[in-house]
Amino acid sequence: MFEKRITVSVHADDELGRHRVVRQLRSLPGMEIVRDGAAVDILLMGRADRDAPGALRRMARADRAPLVVIAEELGETELMAVAEYGVRSVLWGHRLTPGRLSRAVHNAAGCCPRTPMATALL
């Protein structure tokens, strides 16, 4: 389906959550996990992450790669930050599937036509 090889970096305070996403990414064709210099960054925002909006802000301001957020829940502050900093896709952690993850990464990398954020949140 997708032929482009995409480098992805996963950022999270929760190492178990990070490893879960890395494992899913490794099962997908065309994905390569890297620490730095990725084409797409993924940020995990868990319920216990007190500084999730701050982490999102720092990543967006550092002029990094396009950003995909995987969230357990989003409060008003996080929703405003997602909109303000141009996050490409938001995925719900409890509804994460390899197909959704693949589409979000490819969309952020520019391999697919962009979908409106409202569609991505469904």
C-alpha angles and dihedrals in degrees: 000000000000120000103179117099110229127197113217132189120199120207124190143141088219108073093193091054090047092052091048091056093043089052091052092047092051090055091057120087116246097020124124120184115219135169099222137016096032125167089223131026122207120202120195113210110192131185092255096049103111093180099044094120089048092051090049091050093049093049093047094047093047088070092238130159122300110293132232118189124208107195135184090201136344123219125195093272093051093046091053091049092049091053095042097049099046101246108189098213139003120206126187110236094220091053097043114137130169090249094053091045091050093049092048094050093045091047091051091048090054097248095120136041111271119254123208115265091242089061092048092055094057 
